[in-house]
């Protein structure tokens, strides 16, 4: 088993995973929770095992779907629904549910 002090752990994460954390960030995670498993030895020093750092990074890795979808403006809605944007009384003053529009359901 290889034990790394926080400074070495940060260097290992940077070299292995190209992730830049600071030792103070790891310290904050130790207090708040959510960080890698650590060991506190009798002398009060904190150490991390490489396998625990790797498991922590793996647990934080996920594929992110695009979450920021722009709200459609009136012209986009009119074009999507095939309406004339300048026609009077086209009902474009109300909000449309973009998911309903994309599925072809009435808004």
FENWO-V408718 format. One record per pair of residues at least 6 apart in sequence whose C-alpha atoms are under 7 Angstrom apart, sorted by sequence separation. I is the first residue (numbers start at 0). GAP is how many residues later the second one is. D is the distance in Angstrom with one decimal. If there is no record, write none. Layout:
# FENWO-V408718
i gap d
I GAP D
I GAP D
This chain:
# FENWO-V408718
i gap d
12 6 5.7
13 6 5.3
28 6 4.8
39 6 4.6
77 6 6.4
99 6 6.6
100 6 6.4
38 7 5.7
39 7 6.4
77 7 5.5
99 7 6.1
37 8 6.6
38 8 5.2
25 9 6.7
37 9 5.7
38 9 6.2
37 10 4.8
74 10 5.9
96 10 5.8
9 11 5.9
36 11 6.8
95 11 5.3
9 12 6.2
9 13 6.4
36 15 5.9
6 16 5.7
35 16 6.1
5 17 5.4
35 17 5.7
73 18 5.9
35 20 5.3
8 39 6.8
5 40 6.9
4 41 6.2
5 41 6.5
4 42 4.6
3 43 5.2
4 43 6.3
2 44 5.8
3 44 5.1
2 45 5.4
3 45 6.2
2 46 4.8
1 47 5.8
2 47 7.0
0 48 7.0
1 48 6.5
